[in-house]
Amino acid sequence: MEMIEAKKLVYEYEKRDEDGNVTGLNRAVDGIDLRISEGSFVAILGHNGSGKSTLAKHLNAILVPTGGTVWVDGKDTKDPKELWNVRQSAGMVFQNPDNQIIGTVVEEDVGFGPENLGVPSEEIWQRVEDSLKAVGMIKYRSHSPNKLSGGQKQRVAIAGVIAMEPKCIVLDEPTAMLDPNGRKEVIRTVERLRKEKNVTVILITHYMEEVIDADEVFVMDGGHIVMHGTPREVFSQVDRLKEIRMDVPQVTMLAEMLRKRGIALPKGILRKEELVEALCRLN
């Protein structure tokens, strides 16, 4: 079953002058068709201005289409009667966890969402415990979020979304403001989540190493999906990715450079271990 489906999705921003008058339209997303299955891990890549964050905001109805249709768990995001259901089905995690964390204690913050849903108190506390365990933050339940590292804060923000029990979690560049260790923490959490909770995970990022375990990768450019496939299929097209100003994992780039020097390596190497193994086989 499809968790997310988009058909001919179009979204246009209004351009305004200094006085606030509309001077034209900017088409940020242009005719996108997209299907994402339940329980999958999907990555959406693209350089700044490619439309990936605009697309992300359609996946829990922060934005609704100018044209075309988006369905989340079978619900049309343009239908005002379905807005609450859409946002229960697809939770959103943003770049800056400080914009999502509002509680003065970690466990109170995580319980805020379920409380707003009218979940009984006993169940709220069970969800808080389960969610903090899922992201590896249970021992910090009584801490102030202000004293946590960036990576820990982001994991708390993810726990807050998990506690609302969505079928899908959309992460819009959740590691963009973190150091390398924080990024690793968050990505490990995302991987564990999908395996343990069978949640559909949609990761929007510009860090290529974060997506090598994804089931599918969509690459955006100029508001269009220009590439789609498994990580290996996408990253094997190094020259095409460079044309649209995209990076590839460092080990993939190294393997491609060696290939161009005449070393018989396969395309789409994603991990250091793969490269080492392929080089050893040459002997």
C-alpha positions in Angstrom: 0.0 0.0 0.0 1.2 3.5 -0.7 1.9 5.7 2.3 2.4 8.8 0.1 1.2 9.5 -3.4 1.5 12.6 -5.5 0.2 13.2 -9.0 1.1 16.2 -11.1 2.0 18.1 -7.9 2.5 21.8 -8.5 3.3 24.5 -6.0 3.8 28.2 -6.7 5.0 30.9 -4.3 3.8 34.5 -4.7 6.6 37.0 -5.4 6.1 40.3 -3.8 7.7 43.8 -4.0 8.8 45.9 -1.0 5.3 47.1 -0.5 3.9 43.6 -0.4 2.3 43.7 -3.8 2.2 40.4 -5.8 4.6 40.8 -8.7 4.5 37.2 -10.0 4.7 33.6 -9.2 7.7 31.3 -8.6 7.0 27.6 -9.4 8.9 25.7 -6.7 7.5 22.3 -7.5 6.5 21.5 -11.0 4.5 18.4 -12.0 5.8 15.8 -9.6 4.6 12.2 -9.6 5.7 10.3 -6.5 4.9 7.0 -4.7 6.2 5.9 -1.4 5.3 2.6 0.1 4.4 1.9 3.8 7.4 0.9 5.9 10.0 2.1 3.4 13.0 4.4 3.9 13.1 7.0 1.2 15.6 9.8 0.7 14.9 13.0 -1.2 18.0 14.9 -2.3 18.7 18.2 -4.1 20.8 21.3 -3.9 19.4 24.5 -2.3 16.4 25.8 -4.2 15.7 22.4 -5.9 12.2 22.2 -4.3 12.9 19.3 -1.8 11.8 21.2 1.3 8.7 22.6 -0.5 7.8 19.0 -1.4 8.4 17.9 2.2 5.9 20.5 3.5 3.3 18.9 1.3 3.7 15.6 3.0 1.8 16.7 6.2 -0.2 19.5 4.7 1.9 22.4 5.9 1.5 23.4 2.3 -1.3 22.3 -0.1 -0.9 21.9 -3.8 -1.4 24.8 -6.2 -2.1 22.1 -8.8 -2.3 18.3 -8.7 -3.0 16.2 -5.7 -1.1 14.7 -2.7 -2.5 11.7 -0.7 -1.2 10.8 2.7 -2.3 7.4 3.9 -5.1 7.7 1.3 -6.3 11.1 2.5 -6.3 14.1 0.1 -4.3 16.9 1.7 -6.4 19.6 0.1 -9.5 18.4 1.9 -9.9 20.6 5.1 -11.8 17.8 6.8 -8.8 15.5 6.5 -6.2 18.0 7.8 -6.1 16.6 11.3 -6.0 13.0 10.0 -3.2 13.8 7.6 -1.0 15.3 10.3 -1.6 12.4 12.6 -0.5 10.0 9.8 2.6 12.0 8.9 4.7 13.7 11.5 7.4 16.3 10.7 10.9 16.9 12.1 12.6 20.1 11.1 16.2 21.3 10.8 16.3 23.1 14.1 15.1 21.1 17.1 14.8 24.3 19.2 11.8 25.2 17.0 10.0 22.0 18.1 11.0 21.6 21.7 8.7 23.6 24.0 8.8 21.8 27.3 11.2 22.6 30.2 11.7 18.8 30.9 12.3 16.2 28.2 9.5 13.8 29.2 7.0 16.7 29.4 8.0 17.8 25.9 7.6 14.4 24.4 4.2 14.0 26.1 2.9 17.3 24.7 1.7 16.0 21.3 -0.2 13.0 22.7 -1.8 15.2 25.3 -3.1 17.5 22.6 -4.5 14.4 20.8 -6.6 13.7 23.9 -4.7 10.5 24.8 -5.4 9.3 28.4 -2.7 10.2 30.9 -1.6 6.6 31.6 -1.1 5.9 27.9 0.7 9.2 27.4 3.4 8.2 29.9 3.7 4.8 28.3 4.2 6.5 24.9 6.7 8.9 26.4 8.7 6.0 27.8 8.5 3.9 24.6 9.5 6.9 22.4 12.5 7.9 24.5 13.7 4.3 24.6 13.3 4.1 20.8 15.6 7.1 20.3 18.0 6.1 23.1 17.2 9.1 25.3 15.3 7.4 28.2 18.0 8.3 30.7 17.6 11.9 29.9 13.8 12.0 30.6 14.1 14.3 33.6 16.7 16.6 32.0 16.2 20.1 30.7 16.4 20.1 26.9 18.5 23.3 27.1 21.4 21.3 28.5 21.4 18.6 25.7 23.7 18.6 22.7 22.3 19.3 19.3 22.1 15.7 18.3 20.3 14.8 21.6 17.8 17.6 21.1 17.0 16.3 17.7 16.4 12.9 19.0 14.0 14.3 21.6 12.2 16.1 18.8 12.0 12.8 16.9 10.7 11.1 20.1 8.0 13.8 20.3 6.8 12.9 16.9 7.0 9.1 17.6 4.8 9.6 20.7 2.0 10.7 18.4 2.2 7.4 16.7 2.3 8.5 13.0 2.6 5.9 10.3 5.2 8.2 8.5 7.9 10.5 9.7 9.2 13.2 7.4 12.6 14.6 8.4 13.4 17.9 6.6 17.2 18.2 6.8 17.3 17.1 10.4 21.1 17.1 10.6 21.8 20.3 8.8 22.7 22.2 12.0 24.6 19.4 13.7 28.2 18.4 14.0 29.3 15.0 12.5 28.7 13.1 15.7 25.3 14.6 16.1 24.5 13.7 12.5 25.5 10.1 13.1 23.4 10.0 16.3 20.3 11.1 14.4 20.8 8.8 11.4 21.3 5.8 13.7 18.1 6.7 15.4 16.2 6.9 12.1 17.5 3.5 11.0 16.6 1.9 14.3 13.1 3.5 14.2 12.2 2.0 10.8 13.3 -1.4 11.8 11.7 -1.5 15.2 8.5 0.5 14.6 7.9 -0.2 10.8 7.4 3.5 10.3 7.8 5.0 6.8 10.8 7.3 6.9 11.2 10.1 4.4 14.6 11.9 4.8 15.3 15.1 3.1 19.0 15.8 3.2 22.1 17.1 1.4 24.5 14.7 3.2 25.0 11.9 0.7 26.4 9.4 3.3 23.1 9.5 5.2 21.1 7.8 2.4 23.2 4.8 1.4 20.8 2.5 3.4 17.7 4.0 1.9 15.3 1.8 -0.2 14.8 4.5 -2.8 16.4 7.8 -3.6 14.7 10.7 -5.4 16.8 13.5 -6.7 15.3 16.9 -7.4 16.4 19.8 -9.6 14.5 22.9 -10.6 11.3 21.6 -9.0 11.4 18.3 -10.9 12.4 14.8 -9.9 15.3 14.2 -12.3 16.6 10.9 -10.9 15.1 8.0 -9.1 16.4 4.5 -8.0 18.2 2.6 -5.3 21.2 4.4 -3.8 23.5 2.3 -5.9 21.7 3.1 -9.1 21.6 6.8 -8.4 25.2 7.2 -7.1 26.6 5.2 -10.0 25.7 8.2 -12.2 28.5 10.4 -10.9 28.8 12.6 -13.9 25.0 13.2 -14.1 24.9 14.1 -10.4 27.7 16.6 -10.9 25.8 18.2 -13.8 23.0 19.1 -11.4 25.4 20.3 -8.7 25.1 17.3 -6.4 27.8 15.5 -4.4 28.2 11.8 -4.0 29.6 9.8 -1.0 33.4 10.3 -0.8 34.1 6.6 -1.3 31.9 6.6 -4.4 33.9 9.5 -5.8 37.2 7.9 -5.0 36.1 4.6 -6.8 34.9 6.6 -9.8 38.3 8.4 -10.0 40.1 5.1 -9.9 37.7 3.7 -12.6 38.6 6.6 -14.9 42.2 5.8 -14.4 41.6 2.3 -15.8 41.1 0.3 -12.7 38.4 -2.2 -13.2 36.0 -1.3 -10.4 32.2 -1.7 -10.4 30.0 1.4 -10.5 28.1 2.6 -7.5 30.4 1.6 -4.7 28.9 3.0 -1.5 31.0 1.8 1.4 34.7 1.7 2.3 34.4 -2.0 2.8 33.1 -2.5 -0.7 36.0 -0.6 -2.2 38.6 -2.5 -0.2 37.0 -5.8 -1.2 36.8 -4.8 -4.9 40.5 -3.7 -4.9 41.6 -6.9 -3.2 39.8 -9.0 -5.9 42.0 -7.3 -8.5 45.0 -9.1 -7.1 
